[in-house]
Amino acid sequence: MRGLDLKQDELFSYTTLEQRIPNDHPLRPLRRLVDTVLASMDRDFDGLYSRRGRASIAPERL
């Protein structure tokens, strides 16, 4: 069973990672590309997980 993508934005920090990284940073376009590819593979990832047991962390979050 895949777990939900829950974020703990409030834990020890008052700014998000998005706020800390400049908009013109070279990794930003790569991040958008990778997020799109992983989102298109979501159904494939779902098939790899059991429907029983404790929820796991999704591979795109690791």
N, C-alpha and C positions, 0 to 999 in steps of 0.2 A: 504494500500500500504506500503510495507516495504521500508525503506530508505536504501541508500547505506552505506557501512561501510567506511566512510571517517574519516581519522585520522588527528589530528592537531599536528603533531610532532614538529612544530616550535614554538608553543605557550609557551613562557617563559622558555623553557628548551633547552639545547643544547645536552643533552644525552637522549636516549630513555629508557624506562623502562627496556627493554631487556638488555641494557648495565649496568644497575644498579644492576640487580639481578645476583648473582654468578651462573655459569654454574652448580655447584654441589648442588644448593639449592633444598631441598626436594619437593618443589611445582612444579618444572619444569616438571617432568614426569606426575604429575597429570594434569597439564595444557594441555599437549599434548593429554592425554586421553579424557579430557572433550571437547577439541576442535574437536576431531575426532567424538565423540558421537553427539555433537551439529551439526556438518556438515552433519552427516547422517540423522538428523531430519529436515534438511532445507526445504524439500518439505512439511512436516507436518506444519512447521511454516508458510510457504507461504499460506497454505490453511486457516489460521486463520485471515488473513489480508484482508481488503477490497481493491478493485482495485481503489477506489476513495478516495479523501481526501489527507490530508497532510501525508507525509512519516513518519513512526514511527521508533523508535530505535529498532533494532533487539534484541530479548531476550538474545541471547548469548553475546551481548555487555553490557547489563544492569548488 
